[in-house]
Amino acid sequence: MAWIAYYPLLGILFIITGIIIGIWFIIHVDRGFRFSGLKSVIAIILLSIFFAFGIQFILISLGALG
């Protein structure tokens, strides 16, 4: 139960990391020298994981258990 105190901080850190990955993905697709499909797939997967866990940690810290 001691980890629940850190859930809001972890949620915010995960969302910030997801935003950074999203910015990198946009820059890679828009201004990259050569488009890499593998890097794009990895970025989309990481983006969705970080946002999902960030939102989930914030919801758990606010009391939503469902």
PQR file with spaces between the fields and no chain letter, atoms N, CA, C, O and H, PARSE charges and radii, in Angstrom:
ATOM       1  N    MET     1       0.806   -1.197    0.000 -0.4000 1.5000
ATOM       2  CA   MET     1       0.000    0.000    0.000 -0.0000 2.0000
ATOM       3  C    MET     1       0.852    1.266    0.000  0.5500 1.7000
ATOM       4  O    MET     1       0.332    2.355   -0.242 -0.5500 1.4000
ATOM       5  N    ALA     2       2.131    1.143    0.262 -0.4000 1.5000
ATOM       6  CA   ALA     2       2.982    2.331    0.307 -0.0000 2.0000
ATOM       7  C    ALA     2       3.199    2.923   -1.088  0.5500 1.7000
ATOM       8  O    ALA     2       3.519    4.105   -1.219 -0.5500 1.4000
ATOM       9  H    ALA     2       2.553    0.258    0.459  0.4000 1.0000
ATOM      10  N    TRP     3       3.025    2.099   -2.134 -0.4000 1.5000
ATOM      11  CA   TRP     3       3.229    2.605   -3.497 -0.0000 2.0000
ATOM      12  C    TRP     3       2.124    3.551   -3.927  0.5500 1.7000
ATOM      13  O    TRP     3       2.323    4.344   -4.847 -0.5500 1.4000
ATOM      14  H    TRP     3       2.765    1.140   -2.028  0.4000 1.0000
ATOM      15  N    ILE     4       0.960    3.488   -3.285 -0.4000 1.5000
ATOM      16  CA   ILE     4      -0.159    4.331   -3.679 -0.0000 2.0000
ATOM      17  C    ILE     4       0.186    5.803   -3.506  0.5500 1.7000
ATOM      18  O    ILE     4      -0.340    6.645   -4.234 -0.5500 1.4000
ATOM      19  H    ILE     4       0.799    2.843   -2.538  0.4000 1.0000
ATOM      20  N    ALA     5       1.045    6.126   -2.573 -0.4000 1.5000
ATOM      21  CA   ALA     5       1.453    7.519   -2.363 -0.0000 2.0000
ATOM      22  C    ALA     5       2.244    8.050   -3.559  0.5500 1.7000
ATOM      23  O    ALA     5       2.251    9.256   -3.806 -0.5500 1.4000
ATOM      24  H    ALA     5       1.472    5.443   -1.982  0.4000 1.0000
ATOM      25  N    TYR     6       2.903    7.175   -4.294 -0.4000 1.5000
ATOM      26  CA   TYR     6       3.718    7.587   -5.443 -0.0000 2.0000
ATOM      27  C    TYR     6       2.966    7.528   -6.771  0.5500 1.7000
ATOM      28  O    TYR     6       3.512    7.933   -7.797 -0.5500 1.4000
ATOM      29  H    TYR     6       2.898    6.195   -4.093  0.4000 1.0000
ATOM      30  N    TYR     7       1.729    7.033   -6.778 -0.4000 1.5000
ATOM      31  CA   TYR     7       0.985    6.882   -8.027 -0.0000 2.0000
ATOM      32  C    TYR     7       0.745    8.201   -8.768  0.5500 1.7000
ATOM      33  O    TYR     7       0.883    8.227   -9.991 -0.5500 1.4000
ATOM      34  H    TYR     7       1.285    6.704   -5.944  0.4000 1.0000
ATOM      35  N    PRO     8       0.392    9.304   -8.080 -0.5600 1.5000
ATOM      36  CA   PRO     8       0.219   10.556   -8.848  0.2800 2.0000
ATOM      37  C    PRO     8       1.514   11.008   -9.516  0.5500 1.7000
ATOM      38  O    PRO     8       1.495   11.469  -10.657 -0.5500 1.4000
ATOM      39  N    LEU     9       2.625   10.880   -8.820 -0.4000 1.5000
ATOM      40  CA   LEU     9       3.916   11.260   -9.389 -0.0000 2.0000
ATOM      41  C    LEU     9       4.286   10.350  -10.556  0.5500 1.7000
ATOM      42  O    LEU     9       4.749   10.827  -11.593 -0.5500 1.4000
ATOM      43  H    LEU     9       2.641   10.506   -7.893  0.4000 1.0000
ATOM      44  N    LEU    10       4.086    9.055  -10.393 -0.4000 1.5000
ATOM      45  CA   LEU    10       4.368    8.125  -11.486 -0.0000 2.0000
ATOM      46  C    LEU    10       3.473    8.401  -12.691  0.5500 1.7000
ATOM      47  O    LEU    10       3.933    8.338  -13.831 -0.5500 1.4000
ATOM      48  H    LEU    10       3.710    8.668   -9.551  0.4000 1.0000
ATOM      49  N    GLY    11       2.205    8.704  -12.449 -0.4000 1.5000
ATOM      50  CA   GLY    11       1.293    9.008  -13.546 -0.0000 2.0000
ATOM      51  C    GLY    11       1.730   10.234  -14.323  0.5500 1.7000
ATOM      52  O    GLY    11       1.713   10.235  -15.554 -0.5500 1.4000
ATOM      53  H    GLY    11       1.831    8.754  -11.523  0.4000 1.0000
ATOM      54  N    ILE    12       2.123   11.276  -13.605 -0.4000 1.5000
ATOM      55  CA   ILE    12       2.580   12.498  -14.271 -0.0000 2.0000
ATOM      56  C    ILE    12       3.871   12.241  -15.039  0.5500 1.7000
ATOM      57  O    ILE    12       4.028   12.731  -16.158 -0.5500 1.4000
ATOM      58  H    ILE    12       2.137   11.275  -12.606  0.4000 1.0000
ATOM      59  N    LEU    13       4.796   11.485  -14.460 -0.4000 1.5000
ATOM      60  CA   LEU    13       6.053   11.175  -15.149 -0.0000 2.0000
ATOM      61  C    LEU    13       5.815   10.334  -16.405  0.5500 1.7000
ATOM      62  O    LEU    13       6.457   10.554  -17.432 -0.5500 1.4000
ATOM      63  H    LEU    13       4.669   11.087  -13.551  0.4000 1.0000
ATOM      64  N    PHE    14       4.902    9.381  -16.322 -0.4000 1.5000
ATOM      65  CA   PHE    14       4.592    8.558  -17.493 -0.0000 2.0000
ATOM      66  C    PHE    14       3.960    9.401  -18.596  0.5500 1.7000
ATOM      67  O    PHE    14       4.284    9.224  -19.771 -0.5500 1.4000
ATOM      68  H    PHE    14       4.380    9.203  -15.487  0.4000 1.0000
ATOM      69  N    ILE    15       3.058   10.317  -18.228 -0.4000 1.5000
ATOM      70  CA   ILE    15       2.424   11.162  -19.239 -0.0000 2.0000
ATOM      71  C    ILE    15       3.444   12.111  -19.859  0.5500 1.7000
ATOM      72  O    ILE    15       3.415   12.330  -21.070 -0.5500 1.4000
ATOM      73  H    ILE    15       2.795   10.460  -17.274  0.4000 1.0000
ATOM      74  N    ILE    16       4.339   12.675  -19.063 -0.4000 1.5000
ATOM      75  CA   ILE    16       5.378   13.552  -19.606 -0.0000 2.0000
ATOM      76  C    ILE    16       6.291   12.774  -20.548  0.5500 1.7000
ATOM      77  O    ILE    16       6.671   13.284  -21.603 -0.5500 1.4000
ATOM      78  H    ILE    16       4.362   12.497  -18.079  0.4000 1.0000
ATOM      79  N    THR    17       6.644   11.554  -20.180 -0.4000 1.5000
ATOM      80  CA   THR    17       7.463   10.719  -21.056 -0.0000 2.0000
ATOM      81  C    THR    17       6.714   10.400  -22.355  0.5500 1.7000
ATOM      82  O    THR    17       7.315   10.389  -23.429 -0.5500 1.4000
ATOM      83  H    THR    17       6.336   11.140  -19.323  0.4000 1.0000
ATOM      84  N    GLY    18       5.417   10.145  -22.260 -0.4000 1.5000
ATOM      85  CA   GLY    18       4.615    9.906  -23.452 -0.0000 2.0000
ATOM      86  C    GLY    18       4.560   11.134  -24.356  0.5500 1.7000
ATOM      87  O    GLY    18       4.592   11.002  -25.580 -0.5500 1.4000
ATOM      88  H    GLY    18       4.929   10.154  -21.387  0.4000 1.0000
ATOM      89  N    ILE    19       4.478   12.321  -23.769 -0.4000 1.5000
ATOM      90  CA   ILE    19       4.485   13.552  -24.559 -0.0000 2.0000
ATOM      91  C    ILE    19       5.815   13.725  -25.273  0.5500 1.7000
ATOM      92  O    ILE    19       5.851   14.116  -26.439 -0.5500 1.4000
ATOM      93  H    ILE    19       4.452   12.428  -22.775  0.4000 1.0000
ATOM      94  N    ILE    20       6.908   13.437  -24.578 -0.4000 1.5000
ATOM      95  CA   ILE    20       8.235   13.542  -25.195 -0.0000 2.0000
ATOM      96  C    ILE    20       8.362   12.569  -26.363  0.5500 1.7000
ATOM      97  O    ILE    20       8.882   12.934  -27.417 -0.5500 1.4000
ATOM      98  H    ILE    20       6.879   13.119  -23.631  0.4000 1.0000
ATOM      99  N    ILE    21       7.893   11.341  -26.186 -0.4000 1.5000
ATOM     100  CA   ILE    21       7.933   10.360  -27.266 -0.0000 2.0000
ATOM     101  C    ILE    21       7.043   10.813  -28.421  0.5500 1.7000
ATOM     102  O    ILE    21       7.405   10.644  -29.585 -0.5500 1.4000
ATOM     103  H    ILE    21       7.470   11.045  -25.330  0.4000 1.0000
ATOM     104  N    GLY    22       5.890   11.382  -28.109 -0.4000 1.5000
ATOM     105  CA   GLY    22       5.000   11.880  -29.155 -0.0000 2.0000
ATOM     106  C    GLY    22       5.622   13.013  -29.956  0.5500 1.7000
ATOM     107  O    GLY    22       5.481   13.059  -31.178 -0.5500 1.4000
ATOM     108  H    GLY    22       5.596   11.519  -27.163  0.4000 1.0000
ATOM     109  N    ILE    23       6.306   13.923  -29.282 -0.4000 1.5000
ATOM     110  CA   ILE    23       6.997   15.010  -29.981 -0.0000 2.0000
ATOM     111  C    ILE    23       8.100   14.449  -30.867  0.5500 1.7000
ATOM     112  O    ILE    23       8.260   14.872  -32.012 -0.5500 1.4000
ATOM     113  H    ILE    23       6.421   13.885  -28.289  0.4000 1.0000
ATOM     114  N    TRP    24       8.859   13.498  -30.338 -0.4000 1.5000
ATOM     115  CA   TRP    24       9.911   12.878  -31.154 -0.0000 2.0000
ATOM     116  C    TRP    24       9.313   12.184  -32.384  0.5500 1.7000
ATOM     117  O    TRP    24       9.873   12.262  -33.478 -0.5500 1.4000
ATOM     118  H    TRP    24       8.729   13.154  -29.408  0.4000 1.0000
ATOM     119  N    PHE    25       8.181   11.512  -32.201 -0.4000 1.5000
ATOM     120  CA   PHE    25       7.533   10.819  -33.314 -0.0000 2.0000
ATOM     121  C    PHE    25       7.091   11.805  -34.390  0.5500 1.7000
ATOM     122  O    PHE    25       7.282   11.555  -35.580 -0.5500 1.4000
ATOM     123  H    PHE    25       7.726   11.449  -31.313  0.4000 1.0000
ATOM     124  N    ILE    26       6.504   12.916  -33.977 -0.4000 1.5000
ATOM     125  CA   ILE    26       6.068   13.924  -34.947 -0.0000 2.0000
ATOM     126  C    ILE    26       7.258   14.500  -35.699  0.5500 1.7000
ATOM     127  O    ILE    26       7.206   14.666  -36.918 -0.5500 1.4000
ATOM     128  H    ILE    26       6.349   13.119  -33.010  0.4000 1.0000
ATOM     129  N    ILE    27       8.327   14.803  -34.978 -0.4000 1.5000
ATOM     130  CA   ILE    27       9.528   15.334  -35.630 -0.0000 2.0000
ATOM     131  C    ILE    27      10.120   14.294  -36.578  0.5500 1.7000
ATOM     132  O    ILE    27      10.556   14.637  -37.677 -0.5500 1.4000
ATOM     133  H    ILE    27       8.369   14.668  -33.988  0.4000 1.0000
ATOM     134  N    HIS    28      10.139   13.038  -36.168 -0.4000 1.5000
ATOM     135  CA   HIS    28      10.688   11.969  -37.007 -0.0000 2.0000
ATOM     136  C    HIS    28       9.903   11.817  -38.309  0.5500 1.7000
ATOM     137  O    HIS    28      10.487   11.666  -39.383 -0.5500 1.4000
ATOM     138  H    HIS    28       9.784   12.759  -35.276  0.4000 1.0000
ATOM     139  N    VAL    29       8.583   11.858  -38.203 -0.4000 1.5000
ATOM     140  CA   VAL    29       7.754   11.673  -39.396 -0.0000 2.0000
ATOM     141  C    VAL    29       7.785   12.916  -40.274  0.5500 1.7000
ATOM     142  O    VAL    29       7.845   12.814  -41.499 -0.5500 1.4000
ATOM     143  H    VAL    29       8.109   11.980  -37.332  0.4000 1.0000
ATOM     144  N    ASP    30       7.743   14.078  -39.655 -0.4000 1.5000
ATOM     145  CA   ASP    30       7.602   15.317  -40.419 -0.0000 2.0000
ATOM     146  C    ASP    30       8.921   15.808  -41.017  0.5500 1.7000
ATOM     147  O    ASP    30       8.957   16.214  -42.179 -0.5500 1.4000
ATOM     148  H    ASP    30       7.694   14.161  -38.660  0.4000 1.0000
ATOM     149  N    ARG    31       9.985   15.775  -40.250 -0.4000 1.5000
ATOM     150  CA   ARG    31      11.235   16.372  -40.702 -0.0000 2.0000
ATOM     151  C    ARG    31      12.413   15.411  -40.773  0.5500 1.7000
ATOM     152  O    ARG    31      13.553   15.836  -40.960 -0.5500 1.4000
ATOM     153  H    ARG    31       9.955   15.444  -39.307  0.4000 1.0000
ATOM     154  N    GLY    32      12.148   14.144  -40.628 -0.4000 1.5000
ATOM     155  CA   GLY    32      13.232   13.178  -40.657 -0.0000 2.0000
ATOM     156  C    GLY    32      13.860   13.033  -42.029  0.5500 1.7000
ATOM     157  O    GLY    32      13.192   13.180  -43.052 -0.5500 1.4000
ATOM     158  H    GLY    32      11.222   13.799  -40.476  0.4000 1.0000
ATOM     159  N    PHE    33      15.149   12.744  -42.039 -0.4000 1.5000
ATOM     160  CA   PHE    33      15.872   12.571  -43.297 -0.0000 2.0000
ATOM     161  C    PHE    33      15.366   11.342  -44.041  0.5500 1.7000
ATOM     162  O    PHE    33      15.088   11.393  -45.239 -0.5500 1.4000
ATOM     163  H    PHE    33      15.692   12.624  -41.208  0.4000 1.0000
ATOM     164  N    ARG    34      15.250   10.236  -43.306 -0.4000 1.5000
ATOM     165  CA   ARG    34      14.722    8.997  -43.890 -0.0000 2.0000
ATOM     166  C    ARG    34      13.669    8.445  -42.941  0.5500 1.7000
ATOM     167  O    ARG    34      13.897    8.342  -41.736 -0.5500 1.4000
ATOM     168  H    ARG    34      15.476   10.195  -42.333  0.4000 1.0000
ATOM     169  N    PHE    35      12.529    8.097  -43.489 -0.4000 1.5000
ATOM     170  CA   PHE    35      11.442    7.545  -42.683 -0.0000 2.0000
ATOM     171  C    PHE    35      11.755    6.104  -42.312  0.5500 1.7000
ATOM     172  O    PHE    35      12.123    5.302  -43.171 -0.5500 1.4000
ATOM     173  H    PHE    35      12.344    8.181  -44.468  0.4000 1.0000
ATOM     174  N    SER    36      11.612    5.778  -41.045 -0.4000 1.5000
ATOM     175  CA   SER    36      11.830    4.418  -40.582 -0.0000 2.0000
ATOM     176  C    SER    36      10.524    3.864  -40.029  0.5500 1.7000
ATOM     177  O    SER    36       9.991    4.371  -39.042 -0.5500 1.4000
ATOM     178  H    SER    36      11.313    6.429  -40.347  0.4000 1.0000
ATOM     179  N    GLY    37      10.024    2.838  -40.662 -0.4000 1.5000
ATOM     180  CA   GLY    37       8.787    2.218  -40.211 -0.0000 2.0000
ATOM     181  C    GLY    37       8.918    1.546  -38.856  0.5500 1.7000
ATOM     182  O    GLY    37       7.990    1.581  -38.048 -0.5500 1.4000
ATOM     183  H    GLY    37      10.456    2.427  -41.464  0.4000 1.0000
ATOM     184  N    LEU    38      10.077    0.930  -38.605 -0.4000 1.5000
ATOM     185  CA   LEU    38      10.298    0.250  -37.325 -0.0000 2.0000
ATOM     186  C    LEU    38      10.310    1.246  -36.169  0.5500 1.7000
ATOM     187  O    LEU    38       9.703    0.997  -35.127 -0.5500 1.4000
ATOM     188  H    LEU    38      10.831    0.901  -39.261  0.4000 1.0000
ATOM     189  N    LYS    39      10.995    2.371  -36.348 -0.4000 1.5000
ATOM     190  CA   LYS    39      11.026    3.393  -35.295 -0.0000 2.0000
ATOM     191  C    LYS    39       9.635    3.979  -35.068  0.5500 1.7000
ATOM     192  O    LYS    39       9.279    4.319  -33.940 -0.5500 1.4000
ATOM     193  H    LYS    39      11.488    2.573  -37.194  0.4000 1.0000
ATOM     194  N    SER    40       8.859    4.095  -36.126 -0.4000 1.5000
ATOM     195  CA   SER    40       7.504    4.617  -35.988 -0.0000 2.0000
ATOM     196  C    SER    40       6.619    3.651  -35.212  0.5500 1.7000
ATOM     197  O    SER    40       5.844    4.074  -34.354 -0.5500 1.4000
ATOM     198  H    SER    40       9.148    3.819  -37.043  0.4000 1.0000
ATOM     199  N    VAL    41       6.724    2.377  -35.499 -0.4000 1.5000
ATOM     200  CA   VAL    41       5.936    1.374  -34.785 -0.0000 2.0000
ATOM     201  C    VAL    41       6.331    1.341  -33.314  0.5500 1.7000
ATOM     202  O    VAL    41       5.465    1.285  -32.441 -0.5500 1.4000
ATOM     203  H    VAL    41       7.354    2.033  -36.196  0.4000 1.0000
ATOM     204  N    ILE    42       7.623    1.376  -33.037 -0.4000 1.5000
ATOM     205  CA   ILE    42       8.097    1.376  -31.652 -0.0000 2.0000
ATOM     206  C    ILE    42       7.615    2.624  -30.931  0.5500 1.7000
ATOM     207  O    ILE    42       7.207    2.544  -29.773 -0.5500 1.4000
ATOM     208  H    ILE    42       8.326    1.421  -33.746  0.4000 1.0000
ATOM     209  N    ALA    43       7.654    3.775  -31.593 -0.4000 1.5000
ATOM     210  CA   ALA    43       7.202    5.021  -30.975 -0.0000 2.0000
ATOM     211  C    ALA    43       5.712    4.980  -30.668  0.5500 1.7000
ATOM     212  O    ALA    43       5.292    5.443  -29.608 -0.5500 1.4000
ATOM     213  H    ALA    43       7.985    3.839  -32.534  0.4000 1.0000
ATOM     214  N    ILE    44       4.911    4.438  -31.566 -0.4000 1.5000
ATOM     215  CA   ILE    44       3.466    4.361  -31.329 -0.0000 2.0000
ATOM     216  C    ILE    44       3.158    3.415  -30.177  0.5500 1.7000
ATOM     217  O    ILE    44       2.293    3.708  -29.352 -0.5500 1.4000
ATOM     218  H    ILE    44       5.252    4.061  -32.428  0.4000 1.0000
ATOM     219  N    ILE    45       3.852    2.289  -30.111 -0.4000 1.5000
ATOM     220  CA   ILE    45       3.642    1.341  -29.014 -0.0000 2.0000
ATOM     221  C    ILE    45       4.031    1.966  -27.684  0.5500 1.7000
ATOM     222  O    ILE    45       3.278    1.879  -26.714 -0.5500 1.4000
ATOM     223  H    ILE    45       4.555    2.051  -30.781  0.4000 1.0000
ATOM     224  N    LEU    46       5.211    2.603  -27.628 -0.4000 1.5000
ATOM     225  CA   LEU    46       5.644    3.243  -26.384 -0.0000 2.0000
ATOM     226  C    LEU    46       4.728    4.392  -25.993  0.5500 1.7000
ATOM     227  O    LEU    46       4.435    4.582  -24.813 -0.5500 1.4000
ATOM     228  H    LEU    46       5.823    2.674  -28.415  0.4000 1.0000
ATOM     229  N    LEU    47       4.279    5.154  -26.975 -0.4000 1.5000
ATOM     230  CA   LEU    47       3.376    6.262  -26.721 -0.0000 2.0000
ATOM     231  C    LEU    47       2.088    5.765  -26.068  0.5500 1.7000
ATOM     232  O    LEU    47       1.632    6.341  -25.081 -0.5500 1.4000
ATOM     233  H    LEU    47       4.517    4.999  -27.934  0.4000 1.0000
ATOM     234  N    SER    48       1.514    4.723  -26.603 -0.4000 1.5000
ATOM     235  CA   SER    48       0.266    4.205  -26.043 -0.0000 2.0000
ATOM     236  C    SER    48       0.473    3.588  -24.662  0.5500 1.7000
ATOM     237  O    SER    48      -0.380    3.735  -23.787 -0.5500 1.4000
ATOM     238  H    SER    48       1.885    4.255  -27.405  0.4000 1.0000
ATOM     239  N    ILE    49       1.586    2.906  -24.460 -0.4000 1.5000
ATOM     240  CA   ILE    49       1.858    2.307  -23.144 -0.0000 2.0000
ATOM     241  C    ILE    49       2.052    3.381  -22.086  0.5500 1.7000
ATOM     242  O    ILE    49       1.472    3.291  -21.003 -0.5500 1.4000
ATOM     243  H    ILE    49       2.279    2.786  -25.171  0.4000 1.0000
ATOM     244  N    PHE    50       2.860    4.400  -22.382 -0.4000 1.5000
ATOM     245  CA   PHE    50       3.129    5.432  -21.381 -0.0000 2.0000
ATOM     246  C    PHE    50       1.881    6.238  -21.053  0.5500 1.7000
ATOM     247  O    PHE    50       1.637    6.549  -19.887 -0.5500 1.4000
ATOM     248  H    PHE    50       3.330    4.474  -23.261  0.4000 1.0000
ATOM     249  N    PHE    51       1.082    6.583  -22.068 -0.4000 1.5000
ATOM     250  CA   PHE    51      -0.148    7.313  -21.786 -0.0000 2.0000
ATOM     251  C    PHE    51      -1.136    6.453  -21.008  0.5500 1.7000
ATOM     252  O    PHE    51      -1.782    6.944  -20.082 -0.5500 1.4000
ATOM     253  H    PHE    51       1.280    6.330  -23.015  0.4000 1.0000
ATOM     254  N    ALA    52      -1.265    5.183  -21.366 -0.4000 1.5000
ATOM     255  CA   ALA    52      -2.207    4.304  -20.681 -0.0000 2.0000
ATOM     256  C    ALA    52      -1.835    4.122  -19.218  0.5500 1.7000
ATOM     257  O    ALA    52      -2.693    4.237  -18.344 -0.5500 1.4000
ATOM     258  H    ALA    52      -0.740    4.784  -22.118  0.4000 1.0000
ATOM     259  N    PHE    53      -0.564    3.838  -18.941 -0.4000 1.5000
ATOM     260  CA   PHE    53      -0.149    3.664  -17.551 -0.0000 2.0000
ATOM     261  C    PHE    53      -0.208    4.972  -16.779  0.5500 1.7000
ATOM     262  O    PHE    53      -0.542    4.971  -15.594 -0.5500 1.4000
ATOM     263  H    PHE    53       0.133    3.744  -19.651  0.4000 1.0000
ATOM     264  N    GLY    54       0.110    6.085  -17.424 -0.4000 1.5000
ATOM     265  CA   GLY    54       0.028    7.377  -16.753 -0.0000 2.0000
ATOM     266  C    GLY    54      -1.387    7.707  -16.335  0.5500 1.7000
ATOM     267  O    GLY    54      -1.621    8.122  -15.200 -0.5500 1.4000
ATOM     268  H    GLY    54       0.382    6.086  -18.386  0.4000 1.0000
ATOM     269  N    ILE    55      -2.330    7.527  -17.236 -0.4000 1.5000
ATOM     270  CA   ILE    55      -3.731    7.790  -16.907 -0.0000 2.0000
ATOM     271  C    ILE    55      -4.229    6.810  -15.860  0.5500 1.7000
ATOM     272  O    ILE    55      -4.975    7.193  -14.959 -0.5500 1.4000
ATOM     273  H    ILE    55      -2.140    7.189  -18.158  0.4000 1.0000
ATOM     274  N    GLN    56      -3.829    5.554  -15.968 -0.4000 1.5000
ATOM     275  CA   GLN    56      -4.266    4.545  -14.999 -0.0000 2.0000
ATOM     276  C    GLN    56      -3.743    4.856  -13.600  0.5500 1.7000
ATOM     277  O    GLN    56      -4.493    4.732  -12.632 -0.5500 1.4000
ATOM     278  H    GLN    56      -3.224    5.243  -16.701  0.4000 1.0000
ATOM     279  N    PHE    57      -2.491    5.253  -13.468 -0.4000 1.5000
ATOM     280  CA   PHE    57      -1.938    5.593  -12.162 -0.0000 2.0000
ATOM     281  C    PHE    57      -2.638    6.808  -11.549  0.5500 1.7000
ATOM     282  O    PHE    57      -2.883    6.851  -10.343 -0.5500 1.4000
ATOM     283  H    PHE    57      -1.883    5.354  -14.255  0.4000 1.0000
ATOM     284  N    ILE    58      -2.952    7.784  -12.383 -0.4000 1.5000
ATOM     285  CA   ILE    58      -3.673    8.956  -11.864 -0.0000 2.0000
ATOM     286  C    ILE    58      -5.084    8.576  -11.430  0.5500 1.7000
ATOM     287  O    ILE    58      -5.553    9.033  -10.387 -0.5500 1.4000
ATOM     288  H    ILE    58      -2.753    7.749  -13.362  0.4000 1.0000
ATOM     289  N    LEU    59      -5.763    7.752  -12.212 -0.4000 1.5000
ATOM     290  CA   LEU    59      -7.102    7.326  -11.835 -0.0000 2.0000
ATOM     291  C    LEU    59      -7.092    6.496  -10.548  0.5500 1.7000
ATOM     292  O    LEU    59      -7.970    6.662   -9.702 -0.5500 1.4000
ATOM     293  H    LEU    59      -5.382    7.381  -13.059  0.4000 1.0000
ATOM     294  N    ILE    60      -6.126    5.621  -10.396 -0.4000 1.5000
ATOM     295  CA   ILE    60      -6.030    4.822   -9.170 -0.0000 2.0000
ATOM     296  C    ILE    60      -5.777    5.719   -7.961  0.5500 1.7000
ATOM     297  O    ILE    60      -6.342    5.500   -6.890 -0.5500 1.4000
ATOM     298  H    ILE    60      -5.412    5.486  -11.084  0.4000 1.0000
ATOM     299  N    SER    61      -4.914    6.741   -8.141 -0.4000 1.5000
ATOM     300  CA   SER    61      -4.622    7.630   -7.016 -0.0000 2.0000
ATOM     301  C    SER    61      -5.836    8.473   -6.629  0.5500 1.7000
ATOM     302  O    SER    61      -5.943    8.913   -5.484 -0.5500 1.4000
ATOM     303  H    SER    61      -4.455    6.918   -9.012  0.4000 1.0000
ATOM     304  N    LEU    62      -6.747    8.702   -7.568 -0.4000 1.5000
ATOM     305  CA   LEU    62      -7.959    9.471   -7.271 -0.0000 2.0000
ATOM     306  C    LEU    62      -9.079    8.596   -6.739  0.5500 1.7000
ATOM     307  O    LEU    62     -10.128    9.110   -6.350 -0.5500 1.4000
ATOM     308  H    LEU    62      -6.660    8.345   -8.498  0.4000 1.0000
ATOM     309  N    GLY    63      -8.882    7.291   -6.714 -0.4000 1.5000
ATOM     310  CA   GLY    63      -9.869    6.401   -6.117 -0.0000 2.0000
ATOM     311  C    GLY    63     -10.656    5.572   -7.094  0.5500 1.7000
ATOM     312  O    GLY    63     -11.523    4.808   -6.668 -0.5500 1.4000
ATOM     313  H    GLY    63      -8.030    6.873   -7.030  0.4000 1.0000
ATOM     314  N    ALA    64     -10.408    5.677   -8.364 -0.4000 1.5000
ATOM     315  CA   ALA    64     -11.126    4.882   -9.351 -0.0000 2.0000
ATOM     316  C    ALA    64     -10.447    3.525   -9.476  0.5500 1.7000
ATOM     317  O    ALA    64      -9.324    3.435   -9.972 -0.5500 1.4000
ATOM     318  H    ALA    64      -9.704    6.297   -8.710  0.4000 1.0000
ATOM     319  N    LEU    65     -11.107    2.491   -9.038 -0.4000 1.5000
ATOM     320  CA   LEU    65     -10.505    1.165   -9.056 -0.0000 2.0000
ATOM     321  C    LEU    65     -11.017    0.299  -10.203  0.5500 1.7000
ATOM     322  O    LEU    65     -10.542   -0.825  -10.362 -0.5500 1.4000
ATOM     323  H    LEU    65     -12.019    2.564   -8.634  0.4000 1.0000
ATOM     324  N    GLY    66     -11.937    0.759  -10.985 -0.4000 1.5000
ATOM     325  CA   GLY    66     -12.529   -0.043  -12.047 -0.0000 2.0000
ATOM     326  C    GLY    66     -11.818    0.076  -13.266  0.5500 1.7000
ATOM     327  O    GLY    66     -12.193   -0.541  -14.262 -0.5500 1.4000
ATOM     328  H    GLY    66     -12.323    1.673  -10.856  0.4000 1.0000
